[in-house]
Amino acid sequence: MLQSVTAMNGFEYIKIAAERGSKLGLERITELCRRLGNPQNKTNIIHIAGTNGKGSFGAMLSAVLSESGYKVGGFSSPALTDLTDSFRINGDSISADDFNEVMADIIPICEDMADKPTEFEVLTAAAYELFRRKNCDIALIECGMGGETDSTNVVNQPVLSVITNIALDHTAFLGGTISEIARCKAGIIKPSRPVLYGGNDDETLEIIRSISQKNGSQLTLADKDRVTVLESSIDSVVYSDKAFGRLESPLIGSYQKYNLANVLTAVEILRSEGMNIPENAVKSGISKAVWQGRFEVVSRNPLIIYDGAHNPDGIIQAAESISTYISGKIALLIGVMADKEYGLYPEILGKFIDKAFTVIPDNPRSLDSDTLAASFEEKGIAALSCGSGENGLTQALEYAKKRNIPLIALGSLYMYGEFRREIMNHELRIMN
């Protein structure tokens, strides 16, 4: 069995690892990294936790650091269109060859371990090893779930620990209260290393402040009022910042204002840590930052927008963005995991919806579309259970075109890859 498994390429092996499920804890990833020579401690790391905003924060900061002349690694999950887009260097996804080359050394180690690593643990180790091999100056590493027991939390001395915000999510794994989740995510705080907190919850702040003090870590709070919106359209947003002046960003979600404030605060912290980040690199990086699946305009005729909002806080932010950029009713395409508080979503989104189309994301933890549709119907909102994402998009798109209304897709990022493929197939059918 060992020989046949180790002969697999990286993509094949990840499917095997996925069958092991999700397990919190650091024992397996610690041992795997030890056998690899602890690559996580051989690259400068910015470690990012938080309920929402991690990806946008990482995309903007990565672009700023790249424009400053640094070679920047990036790791996030889930992958959006292909497994390799979880790993980025200066914003570009790595090649399949790069992934397989790293995995060729990792697979035998995994198979030699009595307690074999999970999918995310393997991917985390691959990220740290990849960024070491590619001689990245710095790497931005996103927690997958939580913080303290997250696989990424094997870094001893991060350049900066970032907690974007805290809200209820993954309660089955992280705890059922904000304070429990905050303590878990604050587990990325390391002794004597700076910490940035970008949220606005007082209870969370006290927990993070207490843990920072115990660790002798300097805590910085992002000033949410430092950034104001000057102009906003479906194409871009123009901001004014107290320190950096006029900034323009193609990331349009209304919540991006807060992510930008976090990024600019992080830049100031990194400067104090000795990094050279010129003002022109900040402006250029913000203007070039791209992040898929966050209030992303996928098509303009008809208007189709995708936002990976999947928990109550994300849905609230998505509703604010819809209110900002969309006038009139929408067709809603939505699919979520079964552990989400989906019963709240019809109430949050109801005033915008002409009709909801519910689907099942490609993940074993997905909520069935019938149950999700029923939650909308119970609130008097017309809903159609579509099952597959392909059928849902076809139905929703046809409805949106007929009614001449925008189509907004919300929910799990596990939907995104299939969604984009089906949009492209639809466009090809029209062209032909």
Contacts in CASP RR format, 6 or more apart in sequence:
PFRMAT RR
TARGET T0000
AUTHOR 0000-0000-0000
METHOD contacts of the structure
MODEL  1
MLQSVTAMNGFEYIKIAAERGSKLGLERITELCRRLGNPQNKTNIIHIAG
TNGKGSFGAMLSAVLSESGYKVGGFSSPALTDLTDSFRINGDSISADDFN
EVMADIIPICEDMADKPTEFEVLTAAAYELFRRKNCDIALIECGMGGETD
STNVVNQPVLSVITNIALDHTAFLGGTISEIARCKAGIIKPSRPVLYGGN
DDETLEIIRSISQKNGSQLTLADKDRVTVLESSIDSVVYSDKAFGRLESP
LIGSYQKYNLANVLTAVEILRSEGMNIPENAVKSGISKAVWQGRFEVVSR
NPLIIYDGAHNPDGIIQAAESISTYISGKIALLIGVMADKEYGLYPEILG
KFIDKAFTVIPDNPRSLDSDTLAASFEEKGIAALSCGSGENGLTQALEYA
KKRNIPLIALGSLYMYGEFRREIMNHELRIMN
2 111 0 8 1.000
5 13 0 8 1.000
5 16 0 8 1.000
5 107 0 8 1.000
5 111 0 8 1.000
6 107 0 8 1.000
6 108 0 8 1.000
6 111 0 8 1.000
8 16 0 8 1.000
8 107 0 8 1.000
9 100 0 8 1.000
9 103 0 8 1.000
10 99 0 8 1.000
10 100 0 8 1.000
10 103 0 8 1.000
10 104 0 8 1.000
10 107 0 8 1.000
11 83 0 8 1.000
11 96 0 8 1.000
11 99 0 8 1.000
11 100 0 8 1.000
13 103 0 8 1.000
13 107 0 8 1.000
13 110 0 8 1.000
13 122 0 8 1.000
14 83 0 8 1.000
14 103 0 8 1.000
14 119 0 8 1.000
14 122 0 8 1.000
14 123 0 8 1.000
17 110 0 8 1.000
17 116 0 8 1.000
17 117 0 8 1.000
17 118 0 8 1.000
17 119 0 8 1.000
17 121 0 8 1.000
17 122 0 8 1.000
18 119 0 8 1.000
20 116 0 8 1.000
20 117 0 8 1.000
20 118 0 8 1.000
20 119 0 8 1.000
21 118 0 8 1.000
21 119 0 8 1.000
22 118 0 8 1.000
22 119 0 8 1.000
22 120 0 8 1.000
22 145 0 8 1.000
22 173 0 8 1.000
23 118 0 8 1.000
24 145 0 8 1.000
24 149 0 8 1.000
24 150 0 8 1.000
24 173 0 8 1.000
25 149 0 8 1.000
25 151 0 8 1.000
26 149 0 8 1.000
26 151 0 8 1.000
26 153 0 8 1.000
26 154 0 8 1.000
27 115 0 8 1.000
28 113 0 8 1.000
28 115 0 8 1.000
28 116 0 8 1.000
28 117 0 8 1.000
28 118 0 8 1.000
28 121 0 8 1.000
29 117 0 8 1.000
29 121 0 8 1.000
29 124 0 8 1.000
29 125 0 8 1.000
29 151 0 8 1.000
29 154 0 8 1.000
30 154 0 8 1.000
31 113 0 8 1.000
32 106 0 8 1.000
32 109 0 8 1.000
32 110 0 8 1.000
32 113 0 8 1.000
32 117 0 8 1.000
32 121 0 8 1.000
32 122 0 8 1.000
32 125 0 8 1.000
33 39 0 8 1.000
33 40 0 8 1.000
33 125 0 8 1.000
33 128 0 8 1.000
33 154 0 8 1.000
35 109 0 8 1.000
36 105 0 8 1.000
36 106 0 8 1.000
36 109 0 8 1.000
36 125 0 8 1.000
36 128 0 8 1.000
36 129 0 8 1.000
39 125 0 8 1.000
39 128 0 8 1.000
39 129 0 8 1.000
39 131 0 8 1.000
39 132 0 8 1.000
40 128 0 8 1.000
40 154 0 8 1.000
40 155 0 8 1.000
40 156 0 8 1.000
41 155 0 8 1.000
41 156 0 8 1.000
41 157 0 8 1.000
42 132 0 8 1.000
43 128 0 8 1.000
43 131 0 8 1.000
43 132 0 8 1.000
43 136 0 8 1.000
43 138 0 8 1.000
43 139 0 8 1.000
44 137 0 8 1.000
44 138 0 8 1.000
44 139 0 8 1.000
44 159 0 8 1.000
45 138 0 8 1.000
45 139 0 8 1.000
45 140 0 8 1.000
45 141 0 8 1.000
45 155 0 8 1.000
45 158 0 8 1.000
45 159 0 8 1.000
46 61 0 8 1.000
46 138 0 8 1.000
46 139 0 8 1.000
46 140 0 8 1.000
46 141 0 8 1.000
46 158 0 8 1.000
46 159 0 8 1.000
46 160 0 8 1.000
46 161 0 8 1.000
46 162 0 8 1.000
46 266 0 8 1.000
47 141 0 8 1.000
47 143 0 8 1.000
47 152 0 8 1.000
47 153 0 8 1.000
47 155 0 8 1.000
47 158 0 8 1.000
47 160 0 8 1.000
47 161 0 8 1.000
47 162 0 8 1.000
47 188 0 8 1.000
48 54 0 8 1.000
48 55 0 8 1.000
48 57 0 8 1.000
48 58 0 8 1.000
48 140 0 8 1.000
48 141 0 8 1.000
48 142 0 8 1.000
48 143 0 8 1.000
48 162 0 8 1.000
48 164 0 8 1.000
49 142 0 8 1.000
49 143 0 8 1.000
49 146 0 8 1.000
49 147 0 8 1.000
49 150 0 8 1.000
49 161 0 8 1.000
49 162 0 8 1.000
49 163 0 8 1.000
49 164 0 8 1.000
49 185 0 8 1.000
49 187 0 8 1.000
49 188 0 8 1.000
50 143 0 8 1.000
50 146 0 8 1.000
50 163 0 8 1.000
50 164 0 8 1.000
50 165 0 8 1.000
50 166 0 8 1.000
50 185 0 8 1.000
51 164 0 8 1.000
51 165 0 8 1.000
51 166 0 8 1.000
51 167 0 8 1.000
51 168 0 8 1.000
51 169 0 8 1.000
51 181 0 8 1.000
51 185 0 8 1.000
51 311 0 8 1.000
51 313 0 8 1.000
52 164 0 8 1.000
52 165 0 8 1.000
52 167 0 8 1.000
52 255 0 8 1.000
52 311 0 8 1.000
52 313 0 8 1.000
52 314 0 8 1.000
52 317 0 8 1.000
53 164 0 8 1.000
53 165 0 8 1.000
53 255 0 8 1.000
53 259 0 8 1.000
54 76 0 8 1.000
54 142 0 8 1.000
54 143 0 8 1.000
54 164 0 8 1.000
55 76 0 8 1.000
55 142 0 8 1.000
55 291 0 8 1.000
55 294 0 8 1.000
56 251 0 8 1.000
56 255 0 8 1.000
56 256 0 8 1.000
56 259 0 8 1.000
56 291 0 8 1.000
56 294 0 8 1.000
57 162 0 8 1.000
57 164 0 8 1.000
57 259 0 8 1.000
57 262 0 8 1.000
57 263 0 8 1.000
57 266 0 8 1.000
58 74 0 8 1.000
58 76 0 8 1.000
58 140 0 8 1.000
58 142 0 8 1.000
58 263 0 8 1.000
58 291 0 8 1.000
59 91 0 8 1.000
59 251 0 8 1.000
59 289 0 8 1.000
59 290 0 8 1.000
59 291 0 8 1.000
60 249 0 8 1.000
60 251 0 8 1.000
60 259 0 8 1.000
60 260 0 8 1.000
60 263 0 8 1.000
60 285 0 8 1.000
60 286 0 8 1.000
60 289 0 8 1.000
60 291 0 8 1.000
61 140 0 8 1.000
61 263 0 8 1.000
61 266 0 8 1.000
61 267 0 8 1.000
62 72 0 8 1.000
62 73 0 8 1.000
62 74 0 8 1.000
62 88 0 8 1.000
62 90 0 8 1.000
62 91 0 8 1.000
62 140 0 8 1.000
62 289 0 8 1.000
63 91 0 8 1.000
63 285 0 8 1.000
63 286 0 8 1.000
63 288 0 8 1.000
63 289 0 8 1.000
63 290 0 8 1.000
64 263 0 8 1.000
64 267 0 8 1.000
64 277 0 8 1.000
64 281 0 8 1.000
64 282 0 8 1.000
64 285 0 8 1.000
64 286 0 8 1.000
64 289 0 8 1.000
65 72 0 8 1.000
65 138 0 8 1.000
65 270 0 8 1.000
65 275 0 8 1.000
65 277 0 8 1.000
66 72 0 8 1.000
66 90 0 8 1.000
66 91 0 8 1.000
66 285 0 8 1.000
67 280 0 8 1.000
67 281 0 8 1.000
67 282 0 8 1.000
67 284 0 8 1.000
67 285 0 8 1.000
67 288 0 8 1.000
68 275 0 8 1.000
68 276 0 8 1.000
68 277 0 8 1.000
68 278 0 8 1.000
68 281 0 8 1.000
69 281 0 8 1.000
70 137 0 8 1.000
70 138 0 8 1.000
70 275 0 8 1.000
71 89 0 8 1.000
71 90 0 8 1.000
71 134 0 8 1.000
71 135 0 8 1.000
71 136 0 8 1.000
71 137 0 8 1.000
71 138 0 8 1.000
72 89 0 8 1.000
72 90 0 8 1.000
72 91 0 8 1.000
72 136 0 8 1.000
72 137 0 8 1.000
72 138 0 8 1.000
72 139 0 8 1.000
72 140 0 8 1.000
73 87 0 8 1.000
73 88 0 8 1.000
73 89 0 8 1.000
73 90 0 8 1.000
73 91 0 8 1.000
73 131 0 8 1.000
73 134 0 8 1.000
73 136 0 8 1.000
73 138 0 8 1.000
73 139 0 8 1.000
73 140 0 8 1.000
74 87 0 8 1.000
74 88 0 8 1.000
74 89 0 8 1.000
74 91 0 8 1.000
74 127 0 8 1.000
74 131 0 8 1.000
74 139 0 8 1.000
74 140 0 8 1.000
74 141 0 8 1.000
74 142 0 8 1.000
75 86 0 8 1.000
75 87 0 8 1.000
75 88 0 8 1.000
75 123 0 8 1.000
75 124 0 8 1.000
75 127 0 8 1.000
75 131 0 8 1.000
75 139 0 8 1.000
75 140 0 8 1.000
75 141 0 8 1.000
75 142 0 8 1.000
75 152 0 8 1.000
76 86 0 8 1.000
76 142 0 8 1.000
77 86 0 8 1.000
77 120 0 8 1.000
77 123 0 8 1.000
77 142 0 8 1.000
77 144 0 8 1.000
78 86 0 8 1.000
78 413 0 8 1.000
78 414 0 8 1.000
79 85 0 8 1.000
79 86 0 8 1.000
80 292 0 8 1.000
80 293 0 8 1.000
80 413 0 8 1.000
80 416 0 8 1.000
80 417 0 8 1.000
80 420 0 8 1.000
81 292 0 8 1.000
81 416 0 8 1.000
81 417 0 8 1.000
81 420 0 8 1.000
81 421 0 8 1.000
82 93 0 8 1.000
83 99 0 8 1.000
84 93 0 8 1.000
84 94 0 8 1.000
84 95 0 8 1.000
84 96 0 8 1.000
84 98 0 8 1.000
84 99 0 8 1.000
85 93 0 8 1.000
86 123 0 8 1.000
86 127 0 8 1.000
87 93 0 8 1.000
87 94 0 8 1.000
87 98 0 8 1.000
87 99 0 8 1.000
87 126 0 8 1.000
87 127 0 8 1.000
87 130 0 8 1.000
88 94 0 8 1.000
89 131 0 8 1.000
89 134 0 8 1.000
89 136 0 8 1.000
91 290 0 8 1.000
94 130 0 8 1.000
98 130 0 8 1.000
98 134 0 8 1.000
99 126 0 8 1.000
99 130 0 8 1.000
102 126 0 8 1.000
102 129 0 8 1.000
102 130 0 8 1.000
102 133 0 8 1.000
103 122 0 8 1.000
103 126 0 8 1.000
105 129 0 8 1.000
106 122 0 8 1.000
106 125 0 8 1.000
106 126 0 8 1.000
106 129 0 8 1.000
110 116 0 8 1.000
110 117 0 8 1.000
110 122 0 8 1.000
117 125 0 8 1.000
118 151 0 8 1.000
120 144 0 8 1.000
120 151 0 8 1.000
121 151 0 8 1.000
124 151 0 8 1.000
124 152 0 8 1.000
124 154 0 8 1.000
127 139 0 8 1.000
127 141 0 8 1.000
128 139 0 8 1.000
128 141 0 8 1.000
128 154 0 8 1.000
131 139 0 8 1.000
138 159 0 8 1.000
141 152 0 8 1.000
141 155 0 8 1.000
142 152 0 8 1.000
143 150 0 8 1.000
143 152 0 8 1.000
143 153 0 8 1.000
143 185 0 8 1.000
143 188 0 8 1.000
144 150 0 8 1.000
144 151 0 8 1.000
144 152 0 8 1.000
145 170 0 8 1.000
145 173 0 8 1.000
145 174 0 8 1.000
146 170 0 8 1.000
146 173 0 8 1.000
146 174 0 8 1.000
146 181 0 8 1.000
146 184 0 8 1.000
146 185 0 8 1.000
147 153 0 8 1.000
147 184 0 8 1.000
147 185 0 8 1.000
147 186 0 8 1.000
147 187 0 8 1.000
147 188 0 8 1.000
148 183 0 8 1.000
148 184 0 8 1.000
148 185 0 8 1.000
148 186 0 8 1.000
148 187 0 8 1.000
148 188 0 8 1.000
149 184 0 8 1.000
150 188 0 8 1.000
153 187 0 8 1.000
153 188 0 8 1.000
155 190 0 8 1.000
156 190 0 8 1.000
157 190 0 8 1.000
157 193 0 8 1.000
158 188 0 8 1.000
158 190 0 8 1.000
158 193 0 8 1.000
159 193 0 8 1.000
159 194 0 8 1.000
159 270 0 8 1.000
159 273 0 8 1.000
159 275 0 8 1.000
160 193 0 8 1.000
160 194 0 8 1.000
160 195 0 8 1.000
160 196 0 8 1.000
160 266 0 8 1.000
160 269 0 8 1.000
160 270 0 8 1.000
160 273 0 8 1.000
161 188 0 8 1.000
161 189 0 8 1.000
161 190 0 8 1.000
161 193 0 8 1.000
161 194 0 8 1.000
161 195 0 8 1.000
161 196 0 8 1.000
161 217 0 8 1.000
162 195 0 8 1.000
162 196 0 8 1.000
162 198 0 8 1.000
162 262 0 8 1.000
162 266 0 8 1.000
163 185 0 8 1.000
163 186 0 8 1.000
163 188 0 8 1.000
163 195 0 8 1.000
163 196 0 8 1.000
163 197 0 8 1.000
163 198 0 8 1.000
163 199 0 8 1.000
163 208 0 8 1.000
164 198 0 8 1.000
164 199 0 8 1.000
164 259 0 8 1.000
164 262 0 8 1.000
165 198 0 8 1.000
165 199 0 8 1.000
165 200 0 8 1.000
165 201 0 8 1.000
165 258 0 8 1.000
165 313 0 8 1.000
166 178 0 8 1.000
166 181 0 8 1.000
166 182 0 8 1.000
166 185 0 8 1.000
166 199 0 8 1.000
166 201 0 8 1.000
166 204 0 8 1.000
167 178 0 8 1.000
167 181 0 8 1.000
167 311 0 8 1.000
167 312 0 8 1.000
167 313 0 8 1.000
167 314 0 8 1.000
168 176 0 8 1.000
168 178 0 8 1.000
168 181 0 8 1.000
168 311 0 8 1.000
168 312 0 8 1.000
168 313 0 8 1.000
168 341 0 8 1.000
169 181 0 8 1.000
169 311 0 8 1.000
169 313 0 8 1.000
169 340 0 8 1.000
170 181 0 8 1.000
170 339 0 8 1.000
171 181 0 8 1.000
171 339 0 8 1.000
172 339 0 8 1.000
174 180 0 8 1.000
174 181 0 8 1.000
174 184 0 8 1.000
174 185 0 8 1.000
175 181 0 8 1.000
175 184 0 8 1.000
178 201 0 8 1.000
178 203 0 8 1.000
178 204 0 8 1.000
179 203 0 8 1.000
179 204 0 8 1.000
179 207 0 8 1.000
182 201 0 8 1.000
182 203 0 8 1.000
182 204 0 8 1.000
182 207 0 8 1.000
182 208 0 8 1.000
183 207 0 8 1.000
183 211 0 8 1.000
186 207 0 8 1.000
186 208 0 8 1.000
186 211 0 8 1.000
186 212 0 8 1.000
187 211 0 8 1.000
189 195 0 8 1.000
189 208 0 8 1.000
189 211 0 8 1.000
189 212 0 8 1.000
189 215 0 8 1.000
189 217 0 8 1.000
190 215 0 8 1.000
190 217 0 8 1.000
191 215 0 8 1.000
191 216 0 8 1.000
191 217 0 8 1.000
192 215 0 8 1.000
192 216 0 8 1.000
192 217 0 8 1.000
193 215 0 8 1.000
193 217 0 8 1.000
194 217 0 8 1.000
194 218 0 8 1.000
194 219 0 8 1.000
194 220 0 8 1.000
194 269 0 8 1.000
194 272 0 8 1.000
194 273 0 8 1.000
195 208 0 8 1.000
195 212 0 8 1.000
195 217 0 8 1.000
195 218 0 8 1.000
195 219 0 8 1.000
195 220 0 8 1.000
196 219 0 8 1.000
196 220 0 8 1.000
196 221 0 8 1.000
196 222 0 8 1.000
196 262 0 8 1.000
196 265 0 8 1.000
196 266 0 8 1.000
196 269 0 8 1.000
197 204 0 8 1.000
197 205 0 8 1.000
197 208 0 8 1.000
197 219 0 8 1.000
197 220 0 8 1.000
197 221 0 8 1.000
197 222 0 8 1.000
198 221 0 8 1.000
198 222 0 8 1.000
198 224 0 8 1.000
198 258 0 8 1.000
198 261 0 8 1.000
198 262 0 8 1.000
198 265 0 8 1.000
199 205 0 8 1.000
199 222 0 8 1.000
199 224 0 8 1.000
199 258 0 8 1.000
200 224 0 8 1.000
205 221 0 8 1.000
208 219 0 8 1.000
209 219 0 8 1.000
212 218 0 8 1.000
212 219 0 8 1.000
213 219 0 8 1.000
220 265 0 8 1.000
220 268 0 8 1.000
220 269 0 8 1.000
222 258 0 8 1.000
222 261 0 8 1.000
222 262 0 8 1.000
222 265 0 8 1.000
223 242 0 8 1.000
223 261 0 8 1.000
223 265 0 8 1.000
224 258 0 8 1.000
224 261 0 8 1.000
226 241 0 8 1.000
226 242 0 8 1.000
226 243 0 8 1.000
226 261 0 8 1.000
226 264 0 8 1.000
226 265 0 8 1.000
227 239 0 8 1.000
227 240 0 8 1.000
227 241 0 8 1.000
227 242 0 8 1.000
227 257 0 8 1.000
227 258 0 8 1.000
227 260 0 8 1.000
227 261 0 8 1.000
227 264 0 8 1.000
228 239 0 8 1.000
228 240 0 8 1.000
229 237 0 8 1.000
229 238 0 8 1.000
229 239 0 8 1.000
229 257 0 8 1.000
230 238 0 8 1.000
230 239 0 8 1.000
230 240 0 8 1.000
230 246 0 8 1.000
231 237 0 8 1.000
231 238 0 8 1.000
232 238 0 8 1.000
232 252 0 8 1.000
232 324 0 8 1.000
232 325 0 8 1.000
233 252 0 8 1.000
234 252 0 8 1.000
234 297 0 8 1.000
234 303 0 8 1.000
234 325 0 8 1.000
235 250 0 8 1.000
235 252 0 8 1.000
236 248 0 8 1.000
236 249 0 8 1.000
236 250 0 8 1.000
236 252 0 8 1.000
237 248 0 8 1.000
237 249 0 8 1.000
237 251 0 8 1.000
237 252 0 8 1.000
237 253 0 8 1.000
237 256 0 8 1.000
237 257 0 8 1.000
238 246 0 8 1.000
238 247 0 8 1.000
238 248 0 8 1.000
239 246 0 8 1.000
239 247 0 8 1.000
239 248 0 8 1.000
239 249 0 8 1.000
239 257 0 8 1.000
239 260 0 8 1.000
240 246 0 8 1.000
240 247 0 8 1.000
241 247 0 8 1.000
241 260 0 8 1.000
241 261 0 8 1.000
241 264 0 8 1.000
243 264 0 8 1.000
243 268 0 8 1.000
244 264 0 8 1.000
244 279 0 8 1.000
244 282 0 8 1.000
244 283 0 8 1.000
246 283 0 8 1.000
247 260 0 8 1.000
247 282 0 8 1.000
247 283 0 8 1.000
247 286 0 8 1.000
247 287 0 8 1.000
248 286 0 8 1.000
248 287 0 8 1.000
249 256 0 8 1.000
249 260 0 8 1.000
249 286 0 8 1.000
249 287 0 8 1.000
249 289 0 8 1.000
250 287 0 8 1.000
250 289 0 8 1.000
250 290 0 8 1.000
251 259 0 8 1.000
251 289 0 8 1.000
251 290 0 8 1.000
251 291 0 8 1.000
251 294 0 8 1.000
251 295 0 8 1.000
252 295 0 8 1.000
252 297 0 8 1.000
252 321 0 8 1.000
252 325 0 8 1.000
253 294 0 8 1.000
253 295 0 8 1.000
253 307 0 8 1.000
253 317 0 8 1.000
253 321 0 8 1.000
253 324 0 8 1.000
253 325 0 8 1.000
254 317 0 8 1.000
254 320 0 8 1.000
254 321 0 8 1.000
254 323 0 8 1.000
254 324 0 8 1.000
254 325 0 8 1.000
255 314 0 8 1.000
255 317 0 8 1.000
255 320 0 8 1.000
255 321 0 8 1.000
256 294 0 8 1.000
256 295 0 8 1.000
260 286 0 8 1.000
263 286 0 8 1.000
264 282 0 8 1.000
267 277 0 8 1.000
267 282 0 8 1.000
270 277 0 8 1.000
271 277 0 8 1.000
292 416 0 8 1.000
293 306 0 8 1.000
293 307 0 8 1.000
293 308 0 8 1.000
293 413 0 8 1.000
293 416 0 8 1.000
294 307 0 8 1.000
294 308 0 8 1.000
295 305 0 8 1.000
295 306 0 8 1.000
295 307 0 8 1.000
295 318 0 8 1.000
295 321 0 8 1.000
295 325 0 8 1.000
296 305 0 8 1.000
296 306 0 8 1.000
296 307 0 8 1.000
297 303 0 8 1.000
297 304 0 8 1.000
297 305 0 8 1.000
298 304 0 8 1.000
298 305 0 8 1.000
298 306 0 8 1.000
298 409 0 8 1.000
298 419 0 8 1.000
298 420 0 8 1.000
298 423 0 8 1.000
299 423 0 8 1.000
299 427 0 8 1.000
302 397 0 8 1.000
302 400 0 8 1.000
302 401 0 8 1.000
302 404 0 8 1.000
302 405 0 8 1.000
302 406 0 8 1.000
302 407 0 8 1.000
303 326 0 8 1.000
303 406 0 8 1.000
303 407 0 8 1.000
304 397 0 8 1.000
304 400 0 8 1.000
304 406 0 8 1.000
304 407 0 8 1.000
304 408 0 8 1.000
304 409 0 8 1.000
304 423 0 8 1.000
305 325 0 8 1.000
305 406 0 8 1.000
305 407 0 8 1.000
305 408 0 8 1.000
305 409 0 8 1.000
306 409 0 8 1.000
306 410 0 8 1.000
306 416 0 8 1.000
306 419 0 8 1.000
306 420 0 8 1.000
307 318 0 8 1.000
307 321 0 8 1.000
307 408 0 8 1.000
307 409 0 8 1.000
307 410 0 8 1.000
307 411 0 8 1.000
308 314 0 8 1.000
308 318 0 8 1.000
308 410 0 8 1.000
308 411 0 8 1.000
308 412 0 8 1.000
308 413 0 8 1.000
308 416 0 8 1.000
309 315 0 8 1.000
309 317 0 8 1.000
309 318 0 8 1.000
309 410 0 8 1.000
309 411 0 8 1.000
310 336 0 8 1.000
310 337 0 8 1.000
310 340 0 8 1.000
310 410 0 8 1.000
310 411 0 8 1.000
310 412 0 8 1.000
310 413 0 8 1.000
311 340 0 8 1.000
311 341 0 8 1.000
312 340 0 8 1.000
312 341 0 8 1.000
312 344 0 8 1.000
312 345 0 8 1.000
312 348 0 8 1.000
315 344 0 8 1.000
315 345 0 8 1.000
315 348 0 8 1.000
315 349 0 8 1.000
315 410 0 8 1.000
316 348 0 8 1.000
318 349 0 8 1.000
318 408 0 8 1.000
318 410 0 8 1.000
319 348 0 8 1.000
319 349 0 8 1.000
319 352 0 8 1.000
322 330 0 8 1.000
322 349 0 8 1.000
322 352 0 8 1.000
322 408 0 8 1.000
323 352 0 8 1.000
326 352 0 8 1.000
326 406 0 8 1.000
326 408 0 8 1.000
328 352 0 8 1.000
328 405 0 8 1.000
329 352 0 8 1.000
329 353 0 8 1.000
329 354 0 8 1.000
329 403 0 8 1.000
329 405 0 8 1.000
330 352 0 8 1.000
330 353 0 8 1.000
330 354 0 8 1.000
330 400 0 8 1.000
330 405 0 8 1.000
330 406 0 8 1.000
330 407 0 8 1.000
330 408 0 8 1.000
331 353 0 8 1.000
331 354 0 8 1.000
331 355 0 8 1.000
331 356 0 8 1.000
331 357 0 8 1.000
331 396 0 8 1.000
331 397 0 8 1.000
331 399 0 8 1.000
331 400 0 8 1.000
331 403 0 8 1.000
331 405 0 8 1.000
331 406 0 8 1.000
331 407 0 8 1.000
331 408 0 8 1.000
332 349 0 8 1.000
332 352 0 8 1.000
332 353 0 8 1.000
332 355 0 8 1.000
332 356 0 8 1.000
332 357 0 8 1.000
332 396 0 8 1.000
332 407 0 8 1.000
332 408 0 8 1.000
332 409 0 8 1.000
332 410 0 8 1.000
333 356 0 8 1.000
333 357 0 8 1.000
333 359 0 8 1.000
333 392 0 8 1.000
333 393 0 8 1.000
333 396 0 8 1.000
333 407 0 8 1.000
333 408 0 8 1.000
333 409 0 8 1.000
333 410 0 8 1.000
333 419 0 8 1.000
334 345 0 8 1.000
334 356 0 8 1.000
334 357 0 8 1.000
334 358 0 8 1.000
334 359 0 8 1.000
334 372 0 8 1.000
334 409 0 8 1.000
334 410 0 8 1.000
334 411 0 8 1.000
335 358 0 8 1.000
335 359 0 8 1.000
335 360 0 8 1.000
335 361 0 8 1.000
335 366 0 8 1.000
335 367 0 8 1.000
335 369 0 8 1.000
335 372 0 8 1.000
335 410 0 8 1.000
335 411 0 8 1.000
335 412 0 8 1.000
335 415 0 8 1.000
336 342 0 8 1.000
336 345 0 8 1.000
336 361 0 8 1.000
336 366 0 8 1.000
336 367 0 8 1.000
336 372 0 8 1.000
336 411 0 8 1.000
336 412 0 8 1.000
337 361 0 8 1.000
337 363 0 8 1.000
337 365 0 8 1.000
337 366 0 8 1.000
337 367 0 8 1.000
337 412 0 8 1.000
338 365 0 8 1.000
338 366 0 8 1.000
338 367 0 8 1.000
338 368 0 8 1.000
339 365 0 8 1.000
340 367 0 8 1.000
342 367 0 8 1.000
342 371 0 8 1.000
342 372 0 8 1.000
342 375 0 8 1.000
343 375 0 8 1.000
345 375 0 8 1.000
345 376 0 8 1.000
346 353 0 8 1.000
346 356 0 8 1.000
346 375 0 8 1.000
346 376 0 8 1.000
346 378 0 8 1.000
346 379 0 8 1.000
346 380 0 8 1.000
346 381 0 8 1.000
347 379 0 8 1.000
349 410 0 8 1.000
350 376 0 8 1.000
350 379 0 8 1.000
350 381 0 8 1.000
352 408 0 8 1.000
353 376 0 8 1.000
353 381 0 8 1.000
353 382 0 8 1.000
354 382 0 8 1.000
354 403 0 8 1.000
354 405 0 8 1.000
355 381 0 8 1.000
355 382 0 8 1.000
355 383 0 8 1.000
355 384 0 8 1.000
355 399 0 8 1.000
356 373 0 8 1.000
356 376 0 8 1.000
356 381 0 8 1.000
356 382 0 8 1.000
356 383 0 8 1.000
356 384 0 8 1.000
357 383 0 8 1.000
357 384 0 8 1.000
357 386 0 8 1.000
357 392 0 8 1.000
357 395 0 8 1.000
357 396 0 8 1.000
357 399 0 8 1.000
358 369 0 8 1.000
358 370 0 8 1.000
358 372 0 8 1.000
358 373 0 8 1.000
358 376 0 8 1.000
358 383 0 8 1.000
358 384 0 8 1.000
358 385 0 8 1.000
358 386 0 8 1.000
358 387 0 8 1.000
359 369 0 8 1.000
359 386 0 8 1.000
359 387 0 8 1.000
359 388 0 8 1.000
359 389 0 8 1.000
359 391 0 8 1.000
359 392 0 8 1.000
359 393 0 8 1.000
359 415 0 8 1.000
360 366 0 8 1.000
360 367 0 8 1.000
360 368 0 8 1.000
360 369 0 8 1.000
360 387 0 8 1.000
360 388 0 8 1.000
360 389 0 8 1.000
361 389 0 8 1.000
361 411 0 8 1.000
361 412 0 8 1.000
361 414 0 8 1.000
361 415 0 8 1.000
362 414 0 8 1.000
362 415 0 8 1.000
362 418 0 8 1.000
363 412 0 8 1.000
363 414 0 8 1.000
366 412 0 8 1.000
366 414 0 8 1.000
368 387 0 8 1.000
369 385 0 8 1.000
369 386 0 8 1.000
369 387 0 8 1.000
370 385 0 8 1.000
372 383 0 8 1.000
372 385 0 8 1.000
373 383 0 8 1.000
373 384 0 8 1.000
373 385 0 8 1.000
374 383 0 8 1.000
376 382 0 8 1.000
376 383 0 8 1.000
377 383 0 8 1.000
384 395 0 8 1.000
386 392 0 8 1.000
386 395 0 8 1.000
386 396 0 8 1.000
389 415 0 8 1.000
389 418 0 8 1.000
389 419 0 8 1.000
389 422 0 8 1.000
390 418 0 8 1.000
390 422 0 8 1.000
393 409 0 8 1.000
393 419 0 8 1.000
393 422 0 8 1.000
393 423 0 8 1.000
393 426 0 8 1.000
394 422 0 8 1.000
394 426 0 8 1.000
396 407 0 8 1.000
396 409 0 8 1.000
397 407 0 8 1.000
397 426 0 8 1.000
400 406 0 8 1.000
400 407 0 8 1.000
409 415 0 8 1.000
409 419 0 8 1.000
END
